[in-house]
Amino acid sequence: MLKKIPKILSPDLVHALMKMGHGDEIVLADANFPGHSLHSNVIRCDGIGIPPLLDAILELLPLDPYAEHQAALMSVVPGDPVVPTVWDTYRGIVASHDASATLAFEERFAFYGRAKSAYAVVMTGEEALYGNIILKKGVV
């Protein structure tokens, strides 16, 4: 065990966060996300919802202040009646770690494209629809 590393973070996830450089992105994917078909570097966090994982990751991961947006969410597909209430939770968690951070919205397939070029995809047990979020790493 190590001090000050949130216990919810697996060694593989901490390792990935450490290896990421400035501008690299990591996807926190909901349980429906096609992570394995989009990316070869997939970290499993089954059974864990994104809100506590996001909070723990942001204890360690600085967000990129030079980017236009420090995080991105997948936009609701036009015509889908879903209202993703989890987004408000994400905004609150991000703001509690970085008050100046902003979130962008990406169309579904643009989000998938961005996920393909991310450093890693973290597959979670999050069941909220449109519960995916991309984080852009900054500097310390």
C-alpha positions in Angstrom: 0.0 0.0 0.0 1.0 3.6 -0.6 -0.1 6.7 1.2 -2.4 9.3 -0.4 -3.3 7.3 -3.5 -7.1 6.7 -3.5 -7.7 3.1 -2.9 -10.3 2.9 -5.7 -7.5 3.3 -8.2 -5.9 0.1 -9.4 -2.2 -0.3 -9.9 -2.8 -0.5 -13.7 -4.7 2.8 -13.7 -2.2 4.6 -11.6 0.5 3.3 -13.9 -1.3 4.6 -17.0 -1.9 8.0 -15.3 1.9 8.2 -14.5 2.9 7.3 -18.1 0.6 9.9 -19.7 2.1 13.1 -20.9 0.9 16.7 -21.3 -2.0 16.7 -23.7 -2.7 13.0 -23.5 -6.3 12.0 -23.0 -7.9 9.2 -21.0 -11.5 8.0 -21.5 -13.7 7.0 -18.5 -16.2 4.8 -20.3 -19.6 3.7 -19.2 -20.6 0.0 -19.2 -22.1 0.3 -22.7 -19.0 1.8 -24.4 -17.3 -0.3 -27.1 -13.9 0.2 -25.4 -12.2 -3.1 -26.6 -13.2 -2.6 -30.2 -12.0 1.0 -30.2 -8.7 0.7 -28.3 -6.0 -1.8 -27.4 -5.1 -0.2 -24.1 -8.2 -0.9 -22.0 -8.1 -0.8 -18.2 -11.0 -2.6 -16.5 -12.7 -1.1 -13.5 -15.8 -3.3 -13.5 -18.4 -2.5 -10.8 -17.1 1.0 -10.2 -19.2 4.0 -11.2 -17.6 6.9 -12.9 -18.3 9.6 -10.3 -16.1 8.1 -7.5 -13.5 7.1 -10.1 -13.4 10.6 -11.6 -13.0 12.1 -8.2 -10.1 9.8 -7.3 -8.4 10.3 -10.7 -8.6 14.1 -10.3 -6.8 13.8 -7.0 -3.7 12.8 -9.1 -4.3 14.0 -12.6 -3.8 17.7 -13.4 -6.1 19.0 -16.2 -4.7 20.9 -19.2 -5.1 24.6 -18.6 -3.9 25.3 -22.2 -6.6 23.3 -23.9 -9.8 25.0 -24.9 -11.7 22.4 -22.9 -10.2 20.1 -20.2 -12.8 17.4 -20.6 -15.4 16.2 -23.1 -18.8 14.4 -22.8 -20.6 12.5 -25.5 -23.6 14.5 -26.8 -27.0 12.9 -26.8 -27.8 11.5 -30.2 -30.5 13.7 -31.9 -34.0 12.3 -31.2 -32.9 10.4 -28.1 -35.1 11.5 -25.2 -32.4 10.7 -22.6 -31.5 13.6 -20.3 -28.1 12.6 -18.8 -28.3 13.9 -15.2 -24.9 12.4 -14.4 -23.3 15.3 -16.3 -24.2 17.7 -13.5 -22.4 15.3 -11.1 -19.3 15.3 -13.4 -19.3 19.1 -13.6 -19.4 19.3 -9.9 -16.5 16.9 -9.4 -14.4 18.5 -12.1 -15.0 22.0 -10.6 -14.1 20.8 -7.1 -10.6 19.9 -8.4 -10.2 22.7 -11.0 -12.6 25.6 -10.9 -11.5 26.9 -14.3 -12.0 23.7 -16.2 -14.6 23.5 -18.9 -16.4 20.6 -20.6 -17.0 20.2 -24.3 -19.6 18.1 -26.0 -18.7 15.7 -28.8 -21.0 14.0 -31.3 -21.1 10.2 -30.7 -18.9 9.2 -33.6 -16.5 12.1 -33.1 -16.3 11.0 -29.4 -15.4 7.4 -30.6 -12.7 8.9 -32.9 -11.3 10.8 -30.1 -11.3 7.7 -27.9 -9.3 5.8 -30.5 -6.5 8.3 -30.1 -6.6 8.5 -26.3 -3.8 7.1 -24.2 -6.2 4.5 -22.6 -9.9 3.6 -22.2 -11.1 2.8 -18.7 -14.1 0.5 -18.8 -16.3 1.0 -15.7 -19.5 -0.3 -14.3 -21.2 3.1 -14.9 -24.8 2.5 -16.0 -25.8 6.1 -16.7 -26.5 6.5 -20.4 -24.1 9.0 -22.0 -21.9 8.6 -19.0 -18.6 8.7 -20.8 -16.0 11.4 -20.2 -12.6 12.2 -21.7 -10.0 14.0 -19.6 -7.0 15.9 -21.0 -3.9 15.7 -18.9 -2.1 18.9 -18.0 1.2 19.7 -16.2 2.2 19.9 -12.6 
